[in-house]
Amino acid sequence: MPFVTSNNKIEYLSEDGKMLAEITFPAIDENTVNINHTFVDEVLRGQGVAGRLMELTAEELEKTGRKAVATCSYAKKWFEKYPEKAEKIKR
């Protein structure tokens, strides 16, 4: 899958470059981000794309030593489902 990470955002792009899914996590401060938005186009829903976006975000935050606050409803539910990830990166 063509996931692209840039500037506190991870996107899933179609072959022609159209954004079909994204997760945004703007900085609150230099050590903390706010996972505030998850979007998956209806053509990809039910295929695990939102979960993969969260996994990639968790990996990115672990790699960079940042913590997360989740205001996005999907991110909140994901952290409840995967408490081992929440322990590592949730503030």
C-alpha positions as CSV (number, residue, x, y, z in Angstrom):
1,M,0.0,0.0,0.0
2,P,1.3,3.4,-0.9
3,F,1.5,5.1,2.5
4,V,3.3,8.4,2.7
5,T,4.5,10.0,6.0
6,S,5.1,13.8,6.1
7,N,4.8,16.6,8.6
8,N,2.7,14.9,11.3
9,K,0.5,13.2,8.8
10,I,0.3,9.8,7.1
11,E,-1.6,9.4,3.9
12,Y,-2.7,6.5,1.6
13,L,-2.5,7.6,-2.0
14,S,-4.0,6.1,-5.1
15,E,-1.8,5.3,-8.1
16,D,-2.7,8.7,-9.6
17,G,-1.8,10.5,-6.3
18,K,-5.3,11.1,-4.9
19,M,-5.5,11.0,-1.1
20,L,-7.8,8.1,-0.2
21,A,-7.0,7.9,3.6
22,E,-5.2,9.9,6.1
23,I,-4.4,10.4,9.8
24,T,-3.2,13.7,11.2
25,F,-1.3,14.3,14.4
26,P,-0.2,17.9,14.8
27,A,2.3,18.8,17.5
28,I,1.1,20.1,20.8
29,D,4.7,20.7,21.9
30,E,8.0,19.2,20.8
31,N,7.4,15.9,22.6
32,T,3.6,15.5,22.2
33,V,1.2,15.2,19.3
34,N,-2.6,15.2,19.1
35,I,-4.0,12.4,17.0
36,N,-7.0,14.5,15.9
37,H,-8.3,13.1,12.6
38,T,-8.6,9.8,10.7
39,F,-10.2,9.5,7.3
40,V,-10.7,6.5,5.0
41,D,-12.5,6.9,1.7
42,E,-15.5,4.7,1.3
43,V,-13.7,2.6,-1.5
44,L,-11.2,1.4,1.2
45,R,-13.5,1.0,4.2
46,G,-13.6,-2.3,5.9
47,Q,-10.1,-3.3,4.6
48,G,-8.2,-2.4,7.8
49,V,-6.7,0.8,6.4
50,A,-7.6,3.0,9.4
51,G,-6.0,0.4,11.7
52,R,-2.9,0.4,9.5
53,L,-2.7,4.2,9.7
54,M,-2.8,3.9,13.5
55,E,-0.1,1.3,13.5
56,L,2.1,3.4,11.3
57,T,1.5,6.4,13.5
58,A,2.4,4.5,16.7
59,E,5.6,3.3,15.0
60,E,6.5,6.8,13.9
61,L,5.9,8.2,17.4
62,E,7.9,5.4,19.1
63,K,10.7,6.0,16.6
64,T,10.8,9.7,17.3
65,G,10.2,9.4,21.1
66,R,7.0,11.4,21.1
67,K,3.8,10.8,23.1
68,A,0.2,11.2,21.9
69,V,-3.1,12.6,23.0
70,A,-6.0,11.2,21.1
71,T,-9.0,13.4,20.3
72,C,-10.0,11.5,17.3
73,S,-12.8,9.0,18.2
74,Y,-11.2,6.2,16.1
75,A,-7.8,6.7,17.7
76,K,-9.4,6.6,21.2
77,K,-11.0,3.2,20.4
78,W,-7.8,1.9,18.8
79,F,-5.9,2.6,22.0
80,E,-8.5,0.8,24.0
81,K,-8.2,-2.2,21.7
82,Y,-4.4,-2.2,21.8
83,P,-3.4,-1.1,25.4
84,E,0.2,-2.3,24.8
85,K,0.6,0.4,22.2
86,A,-1.1,2.9,24.4
87,E,1.3,2.2,27.2
88,K,4.2,3.1,24.9
89,I,3.0,6.3,23.4
90,K,-0.2,7.6,25.0
91,R,0.2,10.6,27.3
